[in-house]
Amino acid sequence: MSYKVLLSSVISPLGPRYGDGPAVGYELLNSQVTRAQGVFSPRAVHVQYGLEYIAANLETPVVTLHYPTENQFVQELGRGGYTHVGIAFNLSTFHKMKRMSRLVRKHAPGATIILGGYGTVLDDDELRAHGDVFCRGEGVAFMRHLLGEPAKHRPFDHPLVFSRLRVFGVPVSTTGLVFGGLGCPNGCDFCCTSHFFKRKHISLLPTGRDLFEVVKAYQEVDPHIEITVLDEDFLLDKKRALEFRDLMTADQRQVDMFVFASVKALSMYTAHELCEIGVGGVWLGYEGSRSGYSKQNGRPLRELFADLKGQGILILASMIVGLDYQNPEIIRAEFDELMRLRPTLSQFLIYGPTQGTPLMDRIEREKLWLPRYLDRKYRYRRSDGFASMIKHPSMSPEQIQELQRWCFKEDHRRLGPSLLRTV
């Protein structure tokens, strides 16, 4: 039997005016990092990367849609012939997925509905009304098995996926997205990514040579392209990183890469080594100076930040608001400490639960839900890092949410627009 597959992100439009949470969208910087910076906020639309990766690695004909309108989605279903329809969603877009599932049942009633993405942390009982099969974990192997495609000894092909950054509405740069791996071994109690993959790292580019070939392919399209490596703690694999550096040096190539890294991983390198590898920016989990996560073990932050910035490496630091030990004074003190480090960009998210994490287990065990979030439908919509959902030892949810807003505004007031900090 011949198959035909449609893979889609959730339908647009997205945002609070359409009943979504305040940070649900496809512009990460503007919604979660530079949200208080107004016209100075860089803008970039991010497609559903995983769909493109899966599509590039199937023999079966595949069509991908990114944020289609409902009419566009229905029109594509109406073209007929789809035996499988995949919908990628997370908890905060659960309601969008449900609507799309009903549309598939109506307009392509014979199709198998595949649900994928981090929304599949929900159990089968909750998903069964909306889908037929559920993709959890690495998607290519799942789809190959589902479609009966041979998988043994078949390498993954890496698609070229681009993101374009605009400032004041003007295109300023193009970024090539490199899919280095899935999952994270650090296992922070709140982290969906880590626990979705059972605290294991699935390497999609296991060697420095693999990484080199993908970067080379991007540079053949655009010699000046910037690179973002999607791998939760990319620099933990030092052998891969240094092999990549050696190959780039031997081929007389240079690259500007933005990577995700922990204090633990960054402490394995000198700032000069990071520059040799091509690291031009890092996303670093500051969380809170007293939070005690194992990934923060390493060099003192003041020393680490100074070394990175001394080599021209920009830093995006992420802080958590609402940890159990925090009160307003501690949050302000930790915020002050972060401001003294002068990050290039800052993110402030509220400590909150995701299904399948140790934090979620503790909330259920200790009955910490605030009453309004006992309603799962409401809870899912607000699972975007901008709602205080659980009882705190010393602060009200209103206090926590106000402190989060204060952090974003005060970061902008003290350090200025991230655009200028980058320069």
C-alpha positions as CSV (number, residue, x, y, z in Angstrom):
1,M,0.0,0.0,0.0
2,S,1.3,3.5,-0.9
3,Y,1.2,6.1,1.8
4,K,1.1,9.9,1.7
5,V,1.8,12.0,4.8
6,L,0.8,15.5,5.9
7,L,2.8,17.0,8.8
8,S,1.6,20.2,10.3
9,S,2.3,22.6,13.2
10,V,-0.7,24.0,15.0
11,I,-3.0,26.4,13.1
12,S,-2.6,30.1,13.3
13,P,-3.2,32.8,14.3
14,L,-1.6,32.5,17.8
15,G,-1.5,34.8,20.8
16,P,-3.5,36.1,23.7
17,R,-6.1,37.8,21.5
18,Y,-7.0,34.4,20.1
19,G,-7.3,32.7,23.5
20,D,-3.7,31.5,23.9
21,G,-1.2,32.2,26.7
22,P,0.9,35.4,26.6
23,A,4.0,33.7,25.3
24,V,2.6,31.2,22.8
25,G,3.9,32.1,19.4
26,Y,6.5,31.5,16.7
27,E,8.7,34.4,17.6
28,L,10.8,33.2,20.6
29,L,12.9,36.4,21.1
30,N,10.0,38.8,21.0
31,S,7.7,36.6,23.2
32,Q,10.1,35.3,25.8
33,V,13.3,37.3,25.8
34,T,13.0,40.9,24.5
35,R,9.3,41.2,25.2
36,A,9.7,44.5,27.2
37,Q,11.9,46.1,24.6
38,G,9.2,47.3,22.2
39,V,10.4,48.4,18.7
40,F,14.0,47.3,19.7
41,S,12.9,43.7,19.9
42,P,14.4,41.6,17.0
43,R,11.8,39.5,15.2
44,A,12.2,36.1,13.6
45,V,9.6,33.5,12.8
46,H,10.6,30.0,13.7
47,V,9.1,27.1,11.8
48,Q,8.4,23.7,13.4
49,Y,11.9,22.4,12.8
50,G,11.2,18.7,13.6
51,L,8.7,18.4,10.8
52,E,11.2,19.4,8.2
53,Y,13.8,17.0,9.7
54,I,11.3,14.1,9.7
55,A,10.2,14.8,6.2
56,A,13.7,14.9,4.9
57,N,14.3,11.4,6.2
58,L,11.3,9.5,4.9
59,E,10.9,7.7,1.5
60,T,7.1,8.2,1.7
61,P,5.8,11.4,0.0
62,V,5.4,14.2,2.7
63,V,3.9,17.7,2.7
64,T,4.8,20.0,5.6
65,L,2.7,23.0,6.8
66,H,3.9,25.6,9.3
67,Y,1.3,27.6,11.1
68,P,-1.4,27.3,8.4
69,T,-4.7,29.1,8.9
70,E,-7.6,26.8,9.5
71,N,-8.8,27.4,5.9
72,Q,-5.3,26.5,4.5
73,F,-5.2,23.3,6.6
74,V,-8.7,22.3,5.4
75,Q,-7.8,23.0,1.8
76,E,-4.7,20.8,2.0
77,L,-6.7,18.0,3.6
78,G,-9.2,18.4,0.8
79,R,-6.6,17.8,-1.9
80,G,-7.0,14.2,-0.9
81,G,-4.8,11.2,-0.7
82,Y,-3.4,11.6,2.7
83,T,-3.2,8.4,4.6
84,H,-1.5,9.9,7.7
85,V,-1.8,13.4,9.2
86,G,0.7,14.4,11.9
87,I,0.1,17.3,14.2
88,A,3.0,18.7,16.3
89,F,1.9,20.5,19.5
90,N,2.8,21.3,23.1
91,L,0.7,21.7,26.2
92,S,0.0,25.4,25.6
93,T,-1.4,24.6,22.1
94,F,-3.3,21.5,23.2
95,H,-6.6,23.3,22.4
96,K,-5.3,24.0,18.8
97,M,-4.5,20.4,18.3
98,K,-8.0,19.3,19.4
99,R,-9.6,21.6,16.8
100,M,-7.2,20.3,14.1
101,S,-8.0,16.7,15.0
102,R,-11.8,17.4,14.5
103,L,-11.0,18.9,11.1
104,V,-9.0,15.8,10.1
105,R,-11.9,13.5,11.1
106,K,-14.3,15.6,9.0
107,H,-12.2,16.3,5.9
108,A,-9.9,13.2,5.8
109,P,-11.9,10.6,7.7
110,G,-9.7,7.7,6.5
111,A,-6.4,9.2,7.6
112,T,-4.4,8.0,10.7
113,I,-3.9,10.9,13.0
114,I,-0.4,11.1,14.5
115,L,0.2,13.3,17.5
116,G,3.7,14.5,18.2
117,G,5.8,17.1,20.0
118,Y,6.2,17.8,23.7
119,G,2.4,17.7,24.1
120,T,2.6,13.9,24.0
121,V,3.9,14.0,27.6
122,L,0.2,13.5,28.3
123,D,-0.9,9.9,28.8
124,D,-2.7,7.8,26.2
125,D,-6.0,8.1,27.9
126,E,-6.0,11.9,27.5
127,L,-4.8,11.8,23.9
128,R,-6.8,8.9,22.6
129,A,-9.9,11.0,21.8
130,H,-7.8,13.2,19.5
131,G,-5.3,10.9,17.8
132,D,-4.7,7.3,16.7
133,V,-0.9,7.0,17.4
134,F,1.5,9.1,19.5
135,C,5.0,9.9,18.6
136,R,7.2,10.1,21.7
137,G,10.9,10.4,21.5
138,E,12.9,10.6,18.2
139,G,10.5,11.2,15.3
140,V,12.3,9.7,12.3
141,A,12.6,6.2,13.7
142,F,9.0,6.4,14.9
143,M,7.7,7.4,11.4
144,R,9.8,4.9,9.6
145,H,8.5,2.1,11.7
146,L,4.9,3.3,11.4
147,L,5.2,3.5,7.6
148,G,7.0,0.2,7.2
149,E,10.1,1.9,5.8
150,P,13.5,0.1,6.3
151,A,15.5,1.8,9.0
152,K,18.4,-0.4,9.8
153,H,21.8,1.2,9.0
154,R,20.1,4.1,7.3
155,P,21.8,7.4,8.2
156,F,19.8,10.6,8.8
157,D,19.9,13.3,6.1
158,H,20.1,16.8,7.5
159,P,17.8,19.3,5.8
160,L,18.8,23.0,5.4
161,V,16.4,25.1,7.4
162,F,16.7,28.8,7.6
163,S,15.6,31.5,10.0
164,R,15.7,35.2,9.1
165,L,16.1,38.0,11.7
166,R,14.5,41.4,11.2
167,V,15.2,44.6,13.1
168,F,12.8,47.5,12.7
169,G,11.2,45.4,10.0
170,V,14.4,45.2,8.0
171,P,16.1,41.8,7.3
172,V,19.6,41.8,9.0
173,S,20.8,38.2,9.0
174,T,20.1,34.6,8.0
175,T,20.7,31.7,10.4
176,G,21.1,28.1,9.4
177,L,19.7,25.6,12.0
178,V,21.8,22.7,12.8
179,F,20.1,19.7,14.6
180,G,22.9,18.4,16.9
181,G,20.9,16.2,19.2
182,L,17.8,15.6,21.4
183,G,17.4,15.5,25.1
184,C,19.6,16.5,28.0
185,P,21.3,14.4,30.7
186,N,21.2,17.2,33.4
187,G,17.7,16.4,34.6
188,C,16.6,19.7,36.2
189,D,13.4,19.0,38.0
190,F,11.3,21.4,35.9
191,C,12.7,20.5,32.4
192,C,10.4,18.9,30.0
193,T,13.2,18.4,27.4
194,S,15.4,16.4,29.7
195,H,12.7,14.1,31.1
196,F,10.8,13.7,27.8
197,F,13.9,11.8,26.6
198,K,14.4,10.0,29.9
199,R,17.5,12.1,30.7
200,K,19.3,10.7,27.7
201,H,21.0,12.5,24.9
202,I,20.2,11.3,21.4
203,S,23.0,12.5,19.1
204,L,21.9,13.4,15.6
205,L,25.4,14.5,14.6
206,P,27.6,12.2,16.7
207,T,31.0,13.4,15.4
208,G,32.8,16.6,14.6
209,R,33.0,15.5,11.0
210,D,29.2,15.1,10.9
211,L,28.8,18.7,12.3
212,F,31.4,20.0,9.9
213,E,29.7,18.6,6.8
214,V,26.3,20.3,7.8
215,V,28.0,23.6,8.5
216,K,29.9,23.4,5.2
217,A,26.6,22.7,3.3
218,Y,25.1,25.9,4.8
219,Q,28.1,28.0,4.0
220,E,28.0,26.8,0.4
221,V,24.5,28.4,0.2
222,D,25.6,31.5,2.0
223,P,29.3,32.1,3.1
224,H,28.2,34.6,5.7
225,I,25.4,32.6,7.3
226,E,25.2,32.4,11.0
227,I,24.6,29.0,12.7
228,T,22.4,28.0,15.6
229,V,23.0,24.5,17.0
230,L,19.9,22.9,18.5
231,D,21.3,20.7,21.1
232,E,20.4,21.2,24.8
233,D,23.9,21.2,26.2
234,F,26.0,21.1,23.0
235,L,29.4,21.6,24.5
236,L,29.2,18.6,26.9
237,D,30.7,16.5,24.1
238,K,34.1,18.0,24.0
239,K,35.6,15.5,21.6
240,R,32.9,16.4,19.0
241,A,33.5,20.1,19.5
242,L,37.2,20.0,19.2
243,E,37.1,17.6,16.2
244,F,34.8,20.2,14.5
245,R,37.3,23.0,15.3
246,D,40.2,21.0,13.9
247,L,38.3,20.3,10.6
248,M,37.2,23.9,10.3
249,T,40.8,25.1,10.8
250,A,42.2,22.6,8.4
251,D,39.7,23.8,5.7
252,Q,40.4,27.4,6.5
253,R,36.8,28.1,7.4
254,Q,35.2,30.3,10.1
255,V,31.8,30.2,11.6
256,D,29.6,32.2,14.0
257,M,27.6,29.7,16.1
258,F,25.0,30.3,18.8
259,V,24.8,27.3,21.1
260,F,23.0,26.1,24.2
261,A,25.4,25.4,27.1
262,S,25.6,25.0,30.8
263,V,28.1,26.4,33.3
264,K,29.3,22.8,33.7
265,A,30.0,22.4,30.0
266,L,31.4,25.9,29.4
267,S,33.9,25.3,32.3
268,M,35.5,22.5,30.3
269,Y,36.9,25.1,27.8
270,T,38.9,28.3,27.8
271,A,37.2,31.2,26.2
272,H,39.8,31.1,23.5
273,E,39.0,27.5,22.7
274,L,35.3,28.4,22.4
275,C,36.3,31.1,19.8
276,E,38.3,28.6,17.9
277,I,35.3,26.2,17.8
278,G,33.3,29.2,16.4
279,V,31.1,29.9,19.4
280,G,29.8,33.5,19.0
281,G,26.9,33.2,21.5
282,V,25.6,31.0,24.2
283,W,22.2,30.4,25.9
284,L,23.0,29.8,29.5
285,G,20.8,28.7,32.4
286,Y,21.5,31.1,35.3
287,E,18.2,30.0,36.9
288,G,19.0,31.5,40.4
289,S,22.3,31.8,42.2
290,R,21.0,29.6,45.0
291,S,19.1,27.1,42.9
292,G,21.7,24.4,43.2
293,Y,21.2,22.6,39.9
294,S,24.1,20.3,39.0
295,K,24.6,21.9,35.6
296,Q,25.7,25.1,37.4
297,N,28.8,23.4,38.9
298,G,31.9,24.9,37.4
299,R,33.6,28.2,37.2
300,P,32.4,31.2,39.2
301,L,29.8,33.1,37.1
302,R,31.6,36.4,37.4
303,E,34.8,34.9,36.0
304,L,33.0,32.9,33.3
305,F,31.0,35.9,32.0
306,A,34.0,38.1,32.0
307,D,36.0,35.6,29.9
308,L,33.2,35.0,27.4
309,K,32.5,38.7,27.0
310,G,36.2,39.4,26.7
311,Q,36.3,37.2,23.6
312,G,33.2,38.9,22.2
313,I,30.8,36.0,22.9
314,L,27.3,37.2,23.6
315,I,25.4,35.6,26.5
316,L,21.6,35.0,26.7
317,A,21.0,34.2,30.4
318,S,17.8,32.6,31.6
319,M,16.5,33.2,35.2
320,I,13.7,31.4,37.0
321,V,11.2,33.3,39.2
322,G,9.2,31.5,41.9
323,L,11.6,28.8,43.1
324,D,10.7,27.6,46.5
325,Y,13.5,29.3,48.4
326,Q,12.8,32.7,46.8
327,N,11.0,35.6,48.2
328,P,10.7,39.1,46.7
329,E,14.0,40.2,48.4
330,I,15.9,37.1,47.1
331,I,14.5,37.5,43.6
332,R,15.6,41.1,43.5
333,A,19.0,40.2,44.9
334,E,19.5,37.4,42.3
335,F,18.3,39.7,39.6
336,D,20.9,42.4,40.8
337,E,23.6,39.8,40.6
338,L,22.6,38.9,37.1
339,M,22.5,42.5,36.1
340,R,26.1,43.0,37.4
341,L,27.1,40.2,35.0
342,R,25.6,42.2,32.2
343,P,24.1,39.5,29.9
344,T,23.5,40.5,26.3
345,L,19.9,39.1,26.5
346,S,17.8,37.9,29.4
347,Q,14.9,35.6,29.9
348,F,12.8,35.3,33.0
349,L,10.3,32.4,33.3
350,I,8.1,31.3,36.2
351,Y,8.9,28.0,37.9
352,G,6.2,25.7,36.8
353,P,5.3,22.1,36.0
354,T,5.2,20.0,32.9
355,Q,3.9,16.4,32.8
356,G,6.5,13.8,33.3
357,T,9.0,15.9,35.3
358,P,10.0,15.4,39.0
359,L,8.4,18.8,39.8
360,M,5.1,17.6,38.4
361,D,5.3,14.5,40.5
362,R,5.9,16.6,43.6
363,I,3.0,19.0,42.9
364,E,0.6,16.1,42.5
365,R,2.0,14.3,45.6
366,E,1.8,17.5,47.8
367,K,-1.4,18.8,46.2
368,L,0.2,22.2,45.3
369,W,-2.1,23.2,42.5
370,L,-3.8,26.6,42.8
371,P,-7.6,26.0,42.6
372,R,-8.0,27.6,39.1
373,Y,-5.4,25.2,37.6
374,L,-7.1,22.1,38.8
375,D,-9.0,22.6,35.5
376,R,-6.6,20.9,33.1
377,K,-7.9,22.7,30.0
378,Y,-7.1,26.1,31.6
379,R,-3.8,24.8,33.0
380,Y,-2.5,23.7,29.6
381,R,-3.3,27.0,27.9
382,R,-1.2,28.8,30.5
383,S,1.8,26.3,30.4
384,D,4.1,28.9,28.8
385,G,6.3,30.1,31.6
386,F,4.1,33.2,32.3
387,A,1.6,31.9,34.9
388,S,2.2,31.1,38.5
389,M,0.2,27.8,38.9
390,I,1.3,26.3,42.2
391,K,1.2,27.3,45.9
392,H,4.4,29.0,47.0
393,P,5.8,28.9,50.5
394,S,5.9,32.7,50.9
395,M,4.5,34.5,47.8
396,S,1.2,34.8,46.1
397,P,0.8,34.1,42.4
398,E,0.2,37.8,41.7
399,Q,3.5,38.7,43.4
400,I,5.4,36.2,41.4
401,Q,3.9,37.3,38.1
402,E,4.5,41.0,39.0
403,L,8.1,40.2,39.8
404,Q,8.5,38.5,36.5
405,R,7.2,41.6,34.7
406,W,9.5,43.8,36.8
407,C,12.5,41.7,35.8
408,F,11.8,42.2,32.1
409,K,11.2,45.9,32.4
410,E,14.1,46.5,34.8
411,D,16.6,44.5,32.6
412,H,15.7,46.8,29.7
413,R,15.9,49.9,31.9
414,R,19.3,49.1,33.4
415,L,21.1,47.6,30.5
416,G,19.3,49.1,27.5
417,P,18.1,47.3,24.4
418,S,19.7,44.0,23.7
419,L,20.4,45.2,20.1
420,L,22.8,47.8,21.6
421,R,24.3,45.3,24.0
422,T,25.0,43.0,21.1
423,V,26.9,45.7,19.2
